[in-house]
Amino acid sequence: MERIIKIGKTLRNNWKKSTVGAFALYYAAATAKERYEINILMQAACKEAVKYGDALIPMDRNPTTITVILNPVANKRKAKQEFEKYCEPLLHLAGLQVEVIQTTSEGNAKEIVETLRGTEAIIVAGGDGTLSETVTGLLRRNDGANQFPLGVLPLGRTNTLGNTLFPGGKGVEKVKQLIEASMAIIKGNTVWKDAMKIEPIAMEEEVPNKPIYALTSVEWRAFRDTLAKRDKYWIYGPLRDYMSFIFNGYKESLAWACSGMIKYTPPCEGCSNCMEKRREPSKRWLFFIPNTYAAQQSDRSAVENPECLNTEELCFKTCDFKIQTPNIIRTNNSIPSLQVKIGKNNYSYTEFVAEGWKRLNGENDNAKTIPVRTVEFRPRIDEDKEITISIDQEEFEAKPVKITLLPKVVKLFCKQPQVNISDE
């Protein structure tokens, strides 16, 4: 008893050191528990992957070749380490012949994919920006390469589509997410997803630039600008997203005055006016595992829909403008469509902070929504101020562009057969 009393007095007299020690002990225990759970997960995943690696393949066939486009600087240079630790071992154990190509600069993934040969699948190990570049390079090709699967390993700072395909979190949940994404590649389950084609509108005597392609969204708004600054508030830990709204709700550097004009056409299931001729895929692009989900579109090129060419114009002024694909937003419309969302024009400081916190908690905004097939986006540009928009979480200079929905043009690996949410 005396010994216990003595320990109690010592802790009370050295309460600061005791508190620090208690936190250190708790952190060490939590870290050890997390590592143990991760090891259990990886052991189970490795055993499952080995089953695929031990399976016999035909005598006349070589091991399947996949190409990994790895962005080594993604997520503050953690992407490479996490890929080599949690993803690459599973791919090798499954008997896949893995070729890893690391990007060296912005736009490099696009260049790699445009000229890539001799592979049966492309795996993107990075975030939204790397995925958008890869899809752009893929869809710029005219050899039917978009018919072979694209894998997504959500290793970036932002993984909008990756988190949709494979929900995850931090710590153990993050590792579980990467295991699910890797096993989806090994098992060969795929789903077709939509993309949007973004074509710069050339002015007089300008040479038109090549289109770029995106899978999630185009954004121009104060809410996006606020979250882009959240890393400045790292000291607040898990509360940094909330604090970014508190500290930036009054700053003029945000996109408070988003104004311009849009010209759009209504959604269309497909007709002679909007259907594009697609080249039949070569047999060499067929993947090594039979597809469990087949998204076959009927040939509607002979269908006539006069309303498809109807256009409407709308001038807008807001601080919350975005265009989203069906990949990340659920709609009640059975016809695939882009969703143009235009929010309020003015927010007070308290309204802005409250609205930002609601969105962080998953609540939907009350923006006006317009379903469209194509939209010409012409922002009002202030020559004295540099204006940028976000395309799949990457910043681009704001210019007039034409955006067109391309339904089901990208085949992505998924954890199980599923129906595209645009079909629901």
Order of alpha helices (4+ residues) and beta strands (2+ residues): alpha-alpha-beta-alpha-alpha-alpha-beta-alpha-beta-alpha-beta-alpha-alpha-beta-beta-beta-alpha-alpha-beta-beta-beta-beta-alpha-beta-beta-beta-beta-beta
